[in-house]
Amino acid sequence: MSQAPEFDFKYQFQLPGDWIKTLQVGSKLEPIDYQLEGRQILANVNLVPLVYIWRNEVPASWDDSMVIVAELKMAAALTYPVTASTSLMESLKQEAEIAARNARADDGQDIPPEELGGYPLYGSRF
């Protein structure tokens, strides 16, 4: 954005349209001091490397487990209007919840664990 913030920071940037949540601003070794105000991010640097969770609206790029969860949730939503069976609807809702839990667990295992190191106190213990 061309207009500078009112106070405290020199620059303001518009957050991306698909932004959901900020994970990191700057690098892990050199984080940038920032503040969020509405849909703007304020900082004292003229370039802001931003790592964020984004809204993926392209089903073709979804993970297979996410597609299964979406299918089960749609089936649960359509079951009662089509069959008038509450037991089938509840069964599909429960199956969708279990599939969502499993998908989250699988996704969480894709991220490698953080390694501790570079700290004298940590190194002296081993």
Residue frames as qw, qx, qy, qz and C-alpha x, y, z in Angstrom:
[[0.000, 0.890, 0.456, 0.000, 0.00, 0.00, 0.00],
 [0.422, 0.554, -0.022, 0.717, 1.29, 3.46, -0.76],
 [0.326, -0.785, 0.044, -0.525, 0.05, 5.13, 2.41],
 [0.331, 0.259, -0.749, 0.513, 2.23, 4.80, 5.52],
 [0.472, -0.547, -0.685, 0.099, 0.62, 3.73, 8.81],
 [0.229, -0.911, -0.131, -0.317, -0.39, 6.45, 11.27],
 [0.267, -0.798, 0.476, -0.254, 2.24, 5.57, 13.91],
 [0.747, -0.415, 0.517, -0.048, 4.80, 3.02, 15.20],
 [0.735, 0.066, 0.585, 0.336, 5.56, 1.43, 11.82],
 [0.036, -0.482, 0.378, 0.790, 6.94, 2.75, 8.52],
 [0.282, 0.128, -0.724, -0.616, 5.17, 0.41, 6.08],
 [0.640, 0.123, 0.575, -0.495, 1.85, -1.36, 5.70],
 [0.135, 0.172, -0.852, -0.475, 1.00, -4.23, 3.39],
 [0.763, 0.002, -0.050, -0.645, -2.30, -5.74, 2.29],
 [0.525, -0.192, 0.824, -0.095, -2.69, -9.37, 3.36],
 [0.101, 0.065, -0.830, -0.544, -3.26, -11.82, 0.48],
 [0.611, -0.095, -0.169, -0.767, -6.88, -12.49, -0.45],
 [0.823, -0.088, -0.540, -0.155, -6.58, -16.18, 0.43],
 [0.170, 0.365, -0.676, 0.617, -4.98, -15.48, 3.85],
 [0.681, -0.517, -0.473, -0.211, -6.45, -17.30, 6.87],
 [0.672, -0.733, 0.028, 0.105, -3.72, -17.21, 9.54],
 [0.286, 0.817, -0.470, 0.174, -0.15, -15.93, 9.81],
 [0.951, -0.203, -0.155, 0.176, 2.43, -18.56, 10.74],
 [0.663, -0.342, 0.082, 0.661, 5.68, -16.61, 10.35],
 [0.287, 0.957, 0.035, 0.038, 6.86, -13.16, 9.30],
 [0.006, 0.807, -0.590, -0.008, 10.48, -13.03, 8.20],
 [0.680, 0.242, -0.691, 0.020, 12.74, -16.05, 8.54],
 [0.811, -0.477, -0.334, 0.054, 13.13, -18.34, 11.54],
 [0.674, -0.110, -0.199, 0.703, 16.57, -16.90, 12.21],
 [0.124, -0.038, -0.037, 0.991, 15.54, -13.29, 11.61],
 [0.022, 0.673, 0.739, -0.012, 11.88, -12.75, 12.54],
 [0.090, 0.377, 0.152, 0.909, 10.40, -9.36, 11.69],
 [0.041, 0.352, 0.592, -0.724, 8.57, -7.25, 14.27],
 [0.163, -0.256, -0.581, -0.755, 5.06, -6.72, 12.90],
 [0.285, 0.251, 0.625, -0.682, 1.46, -6.05, 13.85],
 [0.048, 0.384, 0.810, 0.441, -1.81, -7.03, 12.20],
 [0.219, 0.348, 0.308, -0.858, -4.50, -4.37, 11.82],
 [0.702, 0.459, 0.148, -0.524, -7.56, -5.65, 10.03],
 [0.905, 0.354, 0.201, 0.122, -6.40, -6.93, 6.65],
 [0.364, 0.836, -0.326, 0.250, -3.09, -5.07, 6.82],
 [0.851, -0.294, -0.151, 0.408, 0.26, -6.10, 8.21],
 [0.002, 0.978, -0.158, 0.133, 2.42, -3.30, 9.60],
 [0.878, -0.173, 0.019, 0.446, 6.23, -3.51, 9.72],
 [0.157, -0.890, 0.200, 0.380, 9.38, -1.38, 9.65],
 [0.397, -0.248, 0.704, 0.534, 10.84, -3.12, 6.58],
 [0.441, 0.447, -0.203, -0.752, 9.88, -2.58, 2.95],
 [0.608, 0.167, -0.704, -0.327, 9.70, -6.32, 2.13],
 [0.590, -0.303, 0.547, -0.510, 7.79, -8.79, 4.33],
 [0.367, 0.126, -0.902, -0.191, 8.38, -12.52, 3.78],
 [0.613, -0.157, 0.314, -0.708, 5.11, -14.06, 4.95],
 [0.223, -0.007, -0.971, -0.090, 4.32, -17.71, 5.70],
 [0.481, -0.002, 0.310, -0.820, 0.60, -18.22, 6.16],
 [0.349, 0.261, 0.899, -0.051, -2.27, -20.68, 6.04],
 [0.236, 0.200, -0.342, -0.888, -4.23, -20.07, 2.87],
 [0.683, 0.292, 0.448, -0.498, -7.74, -20.92, 1.68],
 [0.101, -0.184, 0.850, 0.483, -7.44, -23.63, -0.96],
 [0.612, 0.389, 0.312, -0.614, -10.54, -23.51, -3.16],
 [0.531, 0.459, -0.597, -0.389, -9.18, -25.83, -5.86],
 [0.879, -0.210, 0.319, -0.285, -10.48, -29.34, -5.01],
 [0.877, 0.418, -0.224, 0.080, -8.17, -30.92, -7.62],
 [0.348, 0.586, -0.557, 0.474, -5.19, -29.97, -5.44],
 [0.649, -0.531, 0.290, -0.462, -6.68, -31.34, -2.19],
 [0.080, -0.336, 0.930, -0.128, -5.18, -34.32, -0.43],
 [0.450, -0.139, -0.807, -0.357, -7.10, -37.58, -1.00],
 [0.262, -0.338, -0.796, 0.428, -8.08, -37.80, 2.67],
 [0.122, 0.304, 0.209, -0.921, -9.57, -34.30, 2.50],
 [0.414, 0.037, -0.551, -0.723, -11.65, -35.28, -0.54],
 [0.404, -0.248, -0.881, 0.005, -13.02, -38.27, 1.39],
 [0.102, -0.360, -0.575, 0.728, -13.96, -36.00, 4.32],
 [0.267, 0.227, -0.120, -0.929, -15.75, -33.57, 1.97],
 [0.442, -0.067, -0.750, -0.488, -17.63, -36.44, 0.30],
 [0.332, -0.315, -0.848, 0.268, -18.75, -37.87, 3.65],
 [0.017, 0.348, 0.382, -0.856, -19.91, -34.47, 4.91],
 [0.371, 0.138, -0.355, -0.847, -21.90, -33.86, 1.72],
 [0.440, -0.158, -0.854, -0.228, -23.42, -37.35, 1.95],
 [0.200, -0.347, -0.737, 0.544, -24.43, -36.71, 5.57],
 [0.160, 0.299, 0.118, -0.933, -26.01, -33.38, 4.63],
 [0.466, 0.133, -0.483, -0.729, -28.02, -34.94, 1.78],
 [0.157, -0.053, -0.985, 0.058, -29.02, -38.18, 3.51],
 [0.175, 0.387, 0.696, -0.578, -32.07, -36.97, 5.44],
 [0.424, 0.461, -0.049, -0.778, -33.65, -34.97, 2.58],
 [0.446, 0.287, -0.718, -0.451, -33.27, -37.98, 0.26],
 [0.458, -0.054, -0.887, -0.005, -33.95, -40.96, 2.58],
 [0.539, -0.605, -0.018, -0.586, -35.55, -39.42, 5.71],
 [0.881, -0.208, -0.378, 0.195, -33.25, -41.68, 7.74],
 [0.245, -0.904, 0.259, -0.235, -31.82, -39.95, 10.80],
 [0.841, -0.401, 0.336, 0.140, -29.82, -43.04, 11.80],
 [0.783, 0.360, 0.218, 0.459, -28.03, -43.13, 8.43],
 [0.160, 0.896, -0.039, 0.412, -27.42, -39.38, 8.63],
 [0.531, -0.785, 0.297, -0.112, -25.90, -39.68, 12.14],
 [0.906, -0.106, 0.310, 0.269, -23.79, -42.64, 11.02],
 [0.623, 0.587, 0.131, 0.500, -22.38, -40.65, 8.09],
 [0.117, -0.929, 0.141, -0.322, -21.72, -37.63, 10.33],
 [0.736, -0.586, 0.334, 0.049, -19.79, -39.84, 12.74],
 [0.859, 0.172, 0.286, 0.388, -17.84, -41.43, 9.88],
 [0.371, 0.811, 0.032, 0.451, -17.00, -37.97, 8.51],
 [0.377, -0.877, 0.234, -0.187, -15.76, -36.82, 11.93],
 [0.845, -0.327, 0.365, 0.215, -13.50, -39.87, 12.26],
 [0.729, 0.455, 0.236, 0.453, -12.18, -39.36, 8.72],
 [0.098, 0.924, -0.066, 0.363, -11.49, -35.67, 9.49],
 [0.610, -0.728, 0.313, -0.014, -9.61, -36.61, 12.68],
 [0.865, -0.040, 0.369, 0.337, -7.51, -39.14, 10.75],
 [0.537, 0.708, 0.147, 0.434, -6.81, -36.62, 7.96],
 [0.166, -0.938, 0.192, -0.237, -5.60, -34.04, 10.51],
 [0.764, -0.508, 0.378, 0.124, -3.38, -36.64, 12.17],
 [0.815, 0.266, 0.312, 0.409, -1.85, -37.65, 8.83],
 [0.308, 0.860, 0.043, 0.404, -1.29, -34.02, 7.85],
 [0.415, -0.871, 0.238, -0.115, 0.36, -33.25, 11.19],
 [0.836, -0.293, 0.381, 0.264, 2.86, -36.06, 10.61],
 [0.684, 0.620, 0.154, 0.351, 3.99, -34.55, 7.30],
 [0.018, 0.930, -0.227, 0.287, 5.81, -31.74, 9.09],
 [0.715, 0.157, -0.538, 0.418, 9.28, -32.78, 10.29],
 [0.575, -0.732, -0.299, 0.208, 9.92, -32.32, 14.01],
 [0.082, 0.938, -0.225, 0.249, 11.88, -29.29, 15.14],
 [0.827, 0.012, -0.352, 0.437, 15.45, -30.08, 16.14],
 [0.393, -0.917, 0.043, 0.052, 16.93, -28.45, 19.19],
 [0.811, 0.033, 0.037, 0.583, 20.51, -27.35, 18.98],
 [0.327, 0.598, 0.014, 0.732, 22.85, -24.42, 19.02],
 [0.449, -0.798, 0.030, -0.400, 22.23, -23.74, 22.69],
 [0.245, 0.505, -0.729, 0.392, 25.20, -24.13, 25.08],
 [0.508, -0.253, 0.587, -0.577, 22.99, -25.25, 27.97],
 [0.913, 0.195, 0.041, -0.355, 21.28, -27.86, 25.80],
 [0.694, 0.510, -0.498, 0.099, 24.62, -29.14, 24.48],
 [0.017, -0.518, 0.718, -0.465, 26.14, -29.44, 27.95],
 [0.751, -0.165, 0.394, -0.504, 23.42, -31.85, 29.02],
 [0.963, 0.240, 0.054, -0.110, 24.46, -34.49, 26.49]]
